[in-house]
Structures are given as structure tokens and as C-alpha cells.
């Protein structure tokens, strides 16, 4: 198995820059990320050579089984190979980063086992036990004893010490990953994998209760109903995993990571519109992070920091670009809700949110374009964003909604300057 070379056409590049891209662009980004995972997995195998330690032998056996599954059932194996936590685990393993337990080459055996199970390949393979459990990416976790366990893929069982765990919902010792289906969206709710979200701006929950899992599914389904078809199609193509996050002391938290393409982590959402906004916001981060694996948009950081109307801290140009692109998506969502939301109070909220974030994102695009921190492709990308936002700024918004938007923006800017001082103007 090997990764392919990937790029992005100028047509799709421009479409992504303008906030969209459609299914064609999403397929290109997903294919590139699949190849990235293949490269990472091969690097894990290389790190395990010459396979003289027990840990190394497990890794080699896992890679061989994964390759067999790929040959016999490519689409099923691809689901495991591309599973977001597999990318995060492989990166931690290659870097010998032990912050998260289980970042070791032997876990490649568990990846191979999961691929074989999904592909319908009959095999037996020894896998590592970490913290009393066997993690099978995209499938679930089994209670286990000792340092290794035997997975029988056709039987769907894991044996270790005195334990025999059957991979069946409700079986003793087995916790399966649950799914949510909403229209064309089909996502796994991952509340088990130690590598499910490596970002540090939030805390994953533990295992959800059945009631909590049902509540999350209901909220995602309700959010799906308020999305426009184009955004819904992109989210269905991009988001494959939702990681539940613990709620902060106040407000909400959501995040995504370049290490886990296709994963959105979010705390409990208060209503369908906020949930839809969260999914769209993080989907834009996911798109841009995947694009940045193919195209360089920012020059190396020169240390200069800038104002962002959605953050309390000064940001580098790379952070500004991520924020501007996410809030381009947020602006587009609320722009549509001004007319489509059936509730008058939501339409009023939509107008104020649209006005605030179109102006904020446009301000940041201007900062970026004059910063000297963008590459040629970065200038083109940001210029496309700026053109979309400039057109939206010419669209009329009710005076009361404008007043709310301006008041919130002014309060943020005033507090930011009180906390951080007046930042120097961007260099041209």
C-alpha cells in the first residue's frame, strides 16, 4: 500500500476559497487525506523494523493483515485506514509522543484487526491491551486482561486471560461505537478512542449514556433540517465522526484538528440552529486544514500578531486565515436563515449574526491581504473570500439588527484593546 500524489485544480481551489467546493472538492480532499494516512501507517511500520521486539512483530502482523483487507475489500478497509483517530495515533507514534497511552507501533495490529473485521476477512491476530482494554478503531472497545489479546475477526471475539468478549451490542465487556444518521449524513459518535481528538481546547466526555447518545442524535437530526442543501451535502462528505465534549463553565466549545480529518468535537448544543452553525464552522476548518496539506497559503510566521473579532487574544496570520474562513461559512449560514427560518426570533438573530460576522471576516481579510504574510496562493485564496464578503456587505440588513451587530463588535474591540493594547497596523 502506498499514498498517491495529490493536488487541487484551480477551479476547485477557487470554489473552496469562496466557501464551497461541492462534492467534487470534498472527494479530492478526502482522497488526499487517505493517502496521507497510508504514508503515516507505512512510517509506523518502518519505525517497527527490524521487528525484533514483540511490539514490532505485532506491528508487522497488523500491517500485513491491513494490506490483505485492502486487497479483498478496498472500500471496507479504507473506512478504517481513513478513520480520523488512526491519523492522530500514527502521528503520536511516529513522534514517540506518550502523552496519550497507546502511541506505540503494536497498535497497528488493532488497525489491521478492525480493517479485517469490516472487510469480512477471516483471521486471528494478537493486539495490544492498553489500560485494560482493546481499542478497535471505528468499531469500539473491549475489556481485556494482560498485555495482549487475541482477536478472531470472523467470530467477532476478543480473548485475553479469562475473558472472552463478543463484539455484539450489549454483550459483556464490549462497548460499540454508535452512529447517527441524518439525511445523507452518516457519522460515528466516538466517545471511546484515546486518540479521538488531540486538540487541547476542550475535554472529551467519557462514555455517553444511552439517553445522552439519543439526545445528541436528535439534536444533529434537528440541525440537519435547518441547513441548506449545498452545505448539508458538504458536511455529509466531510464529517465522519462527532466527539462529544464536556460543556465549559459557560458557553459552548467546539474544535477540529488537522490530525483528525473528518472529526468535529463539540459540547452539548442548545438548539438546532446553533448546532448547525457549529457543524458548518468546524467543517470549514476541516476543509481549510486539508487544503493546507496540498497548498501553502501562509509564509513562515514572522512573529506579528493581529486582531480577530472572534478571539480575545492576538492571532498569527495562520490563525487569522483559519478564523476568517470559518466565519465566512458562519456568515453564509446566517445569511440564508434570514429568509428560511420559520421563527421570527431566529430570523432576527440571523440578520444580526450575518451582519456581524460578514463585517468581521471582511476586516480580517483586509488585514491578511496587507500583512505580507500570505503566499501568492494565499493572496488569491483570501482575495476570493474578500470578494464574497464585499458582495454580502452590500446586501441590506434591518437597522435594528445592524445596531445589535455593531454594538457587539464595538464591545469586543474595546475589551480586546483594554486587554492587549493597540496592535501595530499590518505591514504592506
ZAMARGU-4260 file (C-alpha; in steps of 0.2 Angstrom, whole numbers, plus 5000, padded with zeros to 4 digits):
<rodrens>
0) 5000/5000/5000 | 5006/5017/4996 | 5000/5035/4995 | 4997/5044/4979 | 5002/5062/4974
5) 4988/5074/4975 | 4985/5092/4970 | 4969/5103/4968 | 4963/5111/4952 | 4962/5130/4951
10) 4943/5128/4948 | 4941/5118/4964 | 4953/5129/4973 | 4943/5145/4969 | 4927/5136/4974
15) 4934/5131/4991 | 4940/5149/4993 | 4923/5156/4990 | 4916/5145/5004 | 4910/5130/4994
20) 4918/5117/4983 | 4904/5104/4982 | 4906/5085/4982 | 4920/5085/4969 | 4931/5096/4980
25) 4927/5086/4996 | 4931/5069/4987 | 4948/5077/4982 | 4952/5082/4999 | 4947/5065/5007
30) 4957/5056/4994 | 4972/5066/4999 | 4969/5063/5017 | 4968/5044/5014 | 4985/5044/5005
35) 4992/5054/5020 | 4986/5040/5032 | 4994/5027/5021 | 5010/5036/5022 | 5009/5038/5041
40) 5005/5019/5043 | 5019/5014/5032 | 5030/5026/5043 | 5024/5017/5059 | 5029/5000/5051
45) 5046/5007/5046 | 5048/5013/5064 | 5045/4995/5070 | 5058/4987/5059 | 5068/4976/5060
50) 5054/4968/5070 | 5065/4961/5084 | 5054/4966/5099 | 5037/4959/5102 | 5030/4976/5099
55) 5037/4977/5082 | 5031/4959/5077 | 5013/4964/5082 | 5015/4980/5071 | 5021/4970/5056
60) 5007/4957/5058 | 4995/4971/5059 | 5001/4980/5043 | 5001/4963/5033 | 4983/4960/5039
65) 4978/4978/5034 | 4985/4976/5017 | 4976/4959/5015 | 4959/4968/5019 | 4963/4982/5007
70) 4966/4969/4993 | 4950/4959/4997 | 4938/4973/5001 | 4945/4990/4997 | 4931/5001/5002
75) 4928/4992/5019 | 4947/4993/5023 | 4948/5011/5018 | 4935/5016/5031 | 4947/5010/5045
80) 4963/5017/5036 | 4955/5034/5034 | 4947/5034/5052 | 4952/5050/5060 | 4959/5043/5076
85) 4971/5032/5066 | 4979/5048/5059 | 4981/5055/5076 | 4988/5039/5084 | 5000/5036/5070
90) 5007/5054/5071 | 5009/5052/5090 | 5018/5035/5087 | 5030/5042/5074 | 5034/5056/5086
95) 5036/5044/5101 | 5024/5055/5110 | 5017/5046/5125 | 5005/5059/5131 | 4991/5048/5126
100) 4993/5030/5131 | 4994/5018/5117 | 5005/5028/5105 | 5016/5013/5101 | 5018/5003/5084
105) 5010/4987/5091 | 4993/4996/5090 | 4995/4994/5071 | 4989/4976/5075 | 4972/4984/5081
110) 4971/4994/5065 | 4973/4978/5055 | 4961/4969/5065 | 4947/4982/5063 | 4951/4983/5044
115) 4949/4964/5043 | 4933/4964/5053 | 4925/4977/5042 | 4931/4969/5026 | 4925/4952/5031
120) 4942/4944/5031 | 4944/4928/5042 | 4960/4930/5053 | 4967/4929/5070 | 4979/4942/5076
125) 4987/4947/5093 | 4984/4965/5098 | 4990/4976/5112 | 4980/4979/5128 | 4981/4997/5135
130) 4973/5002/5151 | 4963/4986/5152 | 4955/4987/5135 | 4957/4984/5117 | 4953/4998/5105
135) 4947/4994/5088 | 4947/5010/5078 | 4929/5014/5070 | 4922/4999/5080 | 4923/5000/5099
140) 4932/4994/5114 | 4933/4978/5123 | 4938/4974/5141 | 4954/4964/5142 | 4967/4957/5153
145) 4986/4956/5152 | 4997/4965/5139 | 4990/4957/5123 | 4973/4949/5117 | 4968/4938/5103
150) 4956/4945/5090 | 4946/4932/5080 | 4939/4943/5066 | 4926/4931/5058 | 4919/4926/5075
155) 4920/4944/5081 | 4928/4940/5098 | 4942/4946/5108 | 4951/4933/5120 | 4963/4938/5134
160) 4966/4929/5151 | 4950/4923/5157 | 4940/4935/5147 | 4930/4931/5131 | 4921/4947/5124
165) 4909/4945/5109 | 4908/4961/5098 | 4889/4962/5099 | 4879/4977/5106 | 4875/4974/5124
170) 4887/4960/5126 | 4898/4960/5142 | 4914/4969/5141 | 4910/4976/5124 | 4906/4995/5120
175) 4902/4998/5102 | 4904/5015/5094 | 4886/5021/5090 | 4881/5030/5074 | 4870/5045/5069
180) 4861/5046/5053 | 4853/5062/5047 | 4848/5063/5029 | 4864/5059/5019 | 4875/5062/5035
185) 4881/5046/5042 | 4893/5049/5057 | 4901/5039/5071 | 4900/5045/5089 | 4917/5042/5096
190) 4917/5043/5115 | 4930/5029/5117 | 4946/5030/5107 | 4960/5039/5116 | 4965/5047/5100
195) 4948/5053/5095 | 4953/5072/5097 | 4971/5078/5100 | 4966/5096/5101 | 4968/5104/5119
200) 4955/5117/5119 | 4942/5106/5127 | 4939/5090/5136 | 4931/5074/5128 | 4917/5067/5138
205) 4918/5049/5144 | 4906/5036/5138 | 4889/5043/5134 | 4873/5035/5142 | 4860/5029/5130
210) 4849/5044/5134 | 4864/5056/5131 | 4868/5047/5114 | 4849/5048/5109 | 4849/5067/5114
215) 4864/5070/5103 | 4857/5061/5088 | 4840/5071/5090 | 4850/5087/5090 | 4860/5083/5075
220) 4845/5077/5065 | 4836/5094/5070 | 4851/5104/5064 | 4851/5094/5048 | 4834/5101/5044
225) 4839/5119/5045 | 4854/5118/5033 | 4853/5122/5015 | 4856/5108/5003 | 4873/5113/4997
230) 4880/5115/5015 | 4872/5099/5020 | 4880/5089/5006 | 4897/5096/5010 | 4895/5092/5028
235) 4890/5074/5024 | 4905/5072/5013 | 4917/5079/5026 | 4911/5075/5044 | 4913/5056/5048
240) 4915/5057/5067 | 4907/5068/5081 | 4917/5068/5098 | 4906/5073/5112 | 4915/5087/5123
245) 4911/5092/5141 | 4902/5108/5142 | 4913/5123/5149 | 4908/5133/5164 | 4899/5145/5152
250) 4895/5145/5134 | 4900/5131/5122 | 4915/5123/5115 | 4919/5115/5098 | 4935/5111/5089
255) 4943/5101/5075 | 4961/5096/5071 | 4972/5094/5056 | 4977/5077/5064 | 4959/5070/5064
260) 4952/5075/5046 | 4933/5072/5047 | 4930/5074/5066 | 4921/5088/5074 | 4921/5089/5093
265) 4908/5099/5102 | 4899/5101/5118 | 4880/5099/5121 | 4871/5111/5109 | 4857/5122/5115
270) 4846/5122/5099 | 4846/5116/5081 | 4852/5132/5074 | 4867/5133/5085 | 4871/5115/5081
275) 4870/5118/5063 | 4882/5134/5065 | 4894/5123/5074 | 4895/5110/5061 | 4897/5122/5047
280) 4910/5132/5057 | 4921/5116/5060 | 4918/5109/5043 | 4926/5125/5036 | 4941/5122/5047
285) 4942/5104/5041 | 4941/5109/5023 | 4955/5123/5025 | 4966/5111/5035 | 4965/5098/5022
290) 4969/5111/5008 | 4984/5117/5018 | 4991/5099/5016 | 4991/5102/4997 | 4994/5121/4995
295) 5004/5133/5006 | 4994/5149/5009 | 5005/5157/5023 | 5023/5162/5024 | 5033/5156/5039
300) 5027/5166/5055 | 5036/5182/5057 | 5030/5185/5075 | 5017/5198/5071 | 5000/5196/5079
305) 4984/5204/5074 | 4966/5207/5080 | 4952/5195/5076 | 4934/5200/5081 | 4930/5182/5087
310) 4945/5180/5098 | 4951/5188/5115 | 4970/5185/5111 | 4981/5192/5097 | 4982/5180/5082
315) 4996/5175/5070 | 4992/5176/5051 | 4989/5157/5050 | 4976/5158/5064 | 4968/5174/5056
320) 4966/5164/5040 | 4958/5149/5048 | 4946/5161/5058 | 4941/5171/5043 | 4937/5155/5033
325) 4927/5148/5047 | 4917/5164/5049 | 4914/5165/5030 | 4905/5149/5032 | 4896/5156/5048
330) 4891/5171/5039 | 4884/5161/5024 | 4873/5151/5036 | 4865/5165/5045 | 4863/5174/5028
335) 4852/5160/5022 | 4842/5159/5039 | 4836/5177/5037 | 4823/5171/5025 | 4822/5152/5028
340) 4820/5151/5047 | 4801/5150/5051 | 4803/5158/5068 | 4803/5177/5068 | 4816/5177/5083
345) 4828/5166/5073 | 4826/5177/5058 | 4830/5192/5069 | 4845/5183/5076 | 4851/5178/5059
350) 4851/5196/5052 | 4862/5202/5067 | 4874/5187/5066 | 4875/5189/5047 | 4879/5207/5049
355) 4892/5205/5062 | 4902/5190/5055 | 4902/5196/5037 | 4910/5213/5043 | 4922/5204/5055
360) 4928/5192/5042 | 4930/5206/5029 | 4940/5216/5041 | 4951/5201/5044 | 4953/5198/5025
365) 4959/5216/5023 | 4972/5213/5037 | 4978/5197/5029 | 4979/5205/5012 | 4990/5219/5019
370) 5000/5208/5031 | 5014/5202/5019 | 5012/5185/5027 | 5002/5177/5013 | 5010/5167/4998
375) 5004/5170/4981 | 4991/5156/4983 | 4986/5164/5000 | 4983/5181/4992 | 4972/5173/4979
380) 4963/5162/4992 | 4960/5177/5003 | 4955/5189/4989 | 4941/5177/4984 | 4935/5177/5002
385) 4935/5196/5002 | 4925/5197/4986 | 4912/5186/4993 | 4911/5196/5009 | 4911/5213/5000
390) 4896/5207/4990 | 4887/5202/5006 | 4891/5218/5014 | 4881/5227/5000 | 4866/5217/5005
395) 4853/5226/5016 | 4851/5222/5034 | 4837/5229/5045 | 4843/5244/5055 | 4839/5235/5072
400) 4849/5220/5068 | 4864/5231/5062 | 4863/5241/5078 | 4865/5224/5088 | 4879/5218/5077
405) 4889/5235/5078 | 4886/5236/5097 | 4893/5218/5100 | 4908/5221/5088 | 4912/5238/5097
410) 4911/5230/5114 | 4923/5216/5108 | 4936/5228/5101 | 4935/5239/5116 | 4938/5225/5128
415) 4952/5217/5117 | 4961/5234/5116 | 4960/5235/5135 | 4967/5218/5137 | 4980/5218/5123
420) 4984/5236/5119 | 4983/5244/5101 | 4991/5232/5089 | 5003/5239/5076 | 4995/5241/5059
425) 4998/5227/5046 | 5013/5229/5035 | 5010/5231/5017
</rodrens>
